[in-house]
């Protein structure tokens, strides 16, 4: 079902989260992060944070609907974009750590969905959307950092391998919010300026983003060892970890 308001987006994400908790589905990790982003965007409306609240709300709704559509297609065994298909399939791997699951979702959503949503929302004047486009990425990056800090409060051993690994850009094959944001904006501009069939541009981009997935899920040497240590330190089942990320009510003894 298409969401028409931010409240509807938040509500649909809540349904996904609850379903993932009941089924122990790791797709709930990204759904929690994304719900936090949507709530944060809603809180920022009317505060002067965004240049254009109305346009920002339209962008966020269009952006969210692409994720919601892909999720429902996958759950109903229907064809979805290659970017999301590779993400959803990869998320079934038990060996991945929570942060890898989050980055998988961010890869598909930012690198693929965001450019399309921006081009559609700013079809009359895309350049006027750029500042708010950057701000939604900044909010996502801030919340990812918050989730990382929350995880270290629960699984205290997590802070040591993360400290050894350095920042997330180095840990996950130079995947960074800045790179993703710039690539998404360039993609939006390409779509806006193209006089040819946009579906061809989208198909090429879709495959390119799908090809990034193995760089997030597979690693060698020291990074692989660190990921294994982190995975070992993440105690609790999937449902427990989703609840901890969502509620911020941590009990390290569990």
Secondary structure, 3 states (H helix, E strand, C coil): CCCCCHHHHHHHHHHHHHHHHHHCCCCHHHHHHHHHHHHHHHHHCCCCCCCCHHHHHHHHHHHHHHHHHHHHHHHCCCCCCHHHHHHHHHCCCCCCCHHHHHHHHHHHHHHHHHHHHHHHHCCCCHHHHHHHHHHHHHHHHHHHHHHHHHHHHHCCCHHHHHHHHCCHHHHCCCCCHHHHHHHHHHHHHHHHHCCCCHHHHHHHHHHHHHCCHHHHHCCCHHHHHHHHHHHHHCCCCHHHHHHHHHHCCCCCCC
